[in-house]
Amino acid sequence: MRVLILGGTTEASACAHRLSGDGRFAVTLSLAGRTASPVAVPGVALRVGGFGVAAGLARWLAEAGTAAVIDATHPFAAEISANAAAATGELGIPLCTVLRPPWRAGPGDRWRTVPSMAAAADDLGDEGRRVFLGVGRQGVGAFRRAPQHTYVVRTIELPDAAALPPDTTLVQARGPFALADEIALLTSHRIEVVVTKNAGGDATYAKIEAARRLGLPVVMVERPRKAGRHVVAAAEEAVGWLERLHAMSRSDRGV
Ligand code: NAP
């Protein structure tokens, strides 16, 4: 059974690792190409780069004879998920979307929830503050509209300098991050407010816990709406879905 995994997340890698070497499936992992050195999974074909919106994805799926798609892209990657829903819908290909649960505010959290990066920038107010931005490389540009603040920006790949607000210190690092390190980072830069996307998951949660421990406010950017038909919360559930699909297709063929 030919399977496409739309990736760029730990869940996608987990699905690929889990299916690699399983003779029932011929798996391709697709990445957008945002990181310089993508990590291949042995036994899984890797393709990198956009398909050309929904029409290009539909063409690719048809040409490859794809029988199932797992959309395990990031909760903030809404476009590719809309394309996946449209292309698979058109072709009648089963689609499973992996969407990790969002973080929820607990006792001691001082969150302000906003609908977009631009709203997060506006929410910081008129007075200059020391801000930690954990919003990803593509998110930082929105903060150019609030140049009165001092920013510490952490990203995996360095952002384009032209996209940064004027008073910015860059920290290049890839999660997962430990609580003690996050507390040390926020303290050493005398951070007054943390801005983050509601990504969910464990890998980048420590900054939220660090903010809570330090009594810092968090501006939390809400997720966009993500298209999907069969939505699961974790990689293992998507693999279970695929295994059931495979078993059904065998019994349909009388195997
Ligand atoms: P997006 O806005 O939903 O997608 C923009 C375009 O990038 C898509 O229309 C598609 O181009 C291409 N694309 C996205 N994911 C792809 C994939 N897995 N394989 C092939 N093409 C893909 O996505 P994004 O927010 O820019 O995120 C890009 C990638 O980074 C995603 O794979 C996502 O899982 C990963 N990521 C995103 C975030 C985040 O915060 N957004 C965080 C961590 C990881 P075409 O229309 O040409 O097909």
Residues whose N, C-alpha, C, O or C-beta is under 5 A from the ligand:
A	BS01	NAP	L6 G7 G8 T9 S30 L31 A32 R34 G49 G50 F51 G52 V53 A72 T73 H74 F76 A77 A78 E79 I80 S81 G136
